[in-house]
Amino acid sequence: MAKSLPNRPLRPATKLVRGGQMRSGFDETSEALFLTSGFVYDDAEQAEATFLGTATHYQYSRFGNPTLSVLEERLALLEGAEACRLTATGMAAVHAAMLSHLKAGDRVVASRALFGSCHWIVSTLLPRYGIQSEFVDGADLDQWKRALATPASLVLLETPSNPMLELVDLAAVCDLAHAAGAIVVVDNVFATPLLQKPLEFGADVVVYSCTKHMDGQGRVLGGAILGRKKWVDEVLQPFIRNTGPAMSPFNAWVILKGLETLHLRLPAMCRSAAAIADFLAERAEVARVFYPFRADHPQQALAKAQMAAGGSLVTFDLKGGKEAAFRFMNALGIVDVSNNLGDAKSLVTHPATTTHMRVGAEERARLGISDGTVRLSVGLEDVADLVADLSEALDAIAPAPVPQRLPPVVAPVVEAPVLSPPPSDASGAEVPKSRRARAKPERGAAPASLFELAAPLPEAPRRGD
Ligand SMILES: Cc1ncc(COP(=O)(O)O)c(C=O)c1O
């Protein structure tokens, strides 16, 4: 069996590697993958007692599996939540968190700046079931105040939002929502559990697409819902058990492995993203850059109060509209065109024609998504290579040659030293080791930048920090 973890506060990196640790009888090092749909009982009496709830035993992987339990425990520990349940996708998590809580006649208030499918649930699906829904401009507290002056059951928001990286004041909106009788569900995908802790600011439920930074290597889909134990046991679990959005144990195992390196991957991605945002802001082809920690982001102060770093996504508007955006994307040699994000591979998206195509032109205009808007998910490639790739693709936008500008100095990661052949004297004979001049150690040698890229970020801020 696994050792239980020490009963003192552990830092995020330790939680990511060790959280939920549970070994089978074979004492394996790596988490076991229980790829099984069902479980067997010693006898019929044990089966009956399990279904009655008087015995504890796994029953069926639609509503519980040991590999999923390890991931649930790890994510709950990381988030500071009492309980967690997993789903097959991030959208299943958003859907289950909302539909398990709501009933006909309820009212939902949501920030308008949501991922396209979340927007569809609020605008199209909920009204079909007699649930009233209303959008507000998430950055405008007066609109939240007006909407939440009327009782509501649930508030859904995303901060920073996909793709415009708009922020919502978590503490202020949670207070307003609670006064209106609503629970607050926060989609924390862009921030990740390392950068932002919505529960600390008063949120009731946090949802994730584990597909993104948690897997981080573009392999599997997954979703997570975190909240209070009573709500998870009494409201969410019956919904999951009976409607079946369960995560595959294989996917849970892959995500567990992904989490073990999240604290190393994310700081590197955030630092590269910040450098790339600064580079893009200097380019003539770029009309505007959106990055939460940049001084020109209208909510920079709020971002710094809620987040430990600006994140791994950078959004920017190109001056030439859709044509320029497509030409730029097609000219990229390293960065791939995709609609995913949070991957080790840098990915670029044109939201107007993909993730946000179905919200319609009018709503896109309200969200600030133009035909020239491009979303970049910054990965783990060398930042100097990424800047060079973006620079060449920007050059390709203009039909006439644009003035060449050198990419800004982003500390390149120096490669590990290579063994050179042993020195020889004039006759070609090898110089004995004792007579060789001592190589002077280079001051401020570059491996430091390698470590800087992965240096831990500060912990996510708490309310009132
Ligand atoms: C903010 C946000 N929420 C939810 C989702 C849905 O996640 P999944 O694709 O795992 O269903 C996404 C996917 O891009 C997203 O960006």
The ligand as an SDF file (V2000), in Angstrom:
LIG
                    3D

 16 16  0  0  0  0  0  0  0  0999 V2000
  -12.2410   27.5010  -21.7970 C   0  0  0  0  0  0  0  0  0  0  0  0
  -12.6270   26.1480  -22.2560 C   0  0  0  0  0  0  0  0  0  0  0  0
  -13.5760   25.4620  -21.5850 N   0  0  0  0  0  0  0  0  0  0  0  0
  -13.9510   24.2310  -21.9730 C   0  0  0  0  0  0  0  0  0  0  0  0
  -13.4020   23.6330  -23.0810 C   0  0  0  0  0  0  0  0  0  0  0  0
  -13.8780   22.2710  -23.4970 C   0  0  0  0  0  0  0  0  0  0  0  0
  -12.9380   21.2870  -23.2260 O   0  0  0  0  0  0  0  0  0  0  0  0
  -12.9290   19.8710  -24.0220 P   0  0  0  0  0  0  0  0  0  0  0  0
  -12.4670   20.1550  -25.4000 O   0  0  0  0  0  0  0  0  0  0  0  0
  -12.0080   19.0130  -23.2160 O   0  0  0  0  0  0  0  0  0  0  0  0
  -14.3310   19.3650  -24.0280 O   0  0  0  0  0  0  0  0  0  0  0  0
  -12.4340   24.3090  -23.8130 C   0  0  0  0  0  0  0  0  0  0  0  0
  -11.8430   23.6920  -25.0310 C   0  0  0  0  0  0  0  0  0  0  0  0
  -11.1290   24.3290  -25.7760 O   0  0  0  0  0  0  0  0  0  0  0  0
  -12.0330   25.5940  -23.3860 C   0  0  0  0  0  0  0  0  0  0  0  0
  -11.0960   26.2890  -24.0580 O   0  0  0  0  0  0  0  0  0  0  0  0
  1  2  1  0
  2  3  1  0
  2 15  2  0
  3  4  2  0
  4  5  1  0
  5  6  1  0
  5 12  2  0
  6  7  1  0
  7  8  1  0
  8  9  2  0
  8 10  1  0
  8 11  1  0
 12 13  1  0
 12 15  1  0
 13 14  2  0
 15 16  1  0
M  END
$$$$
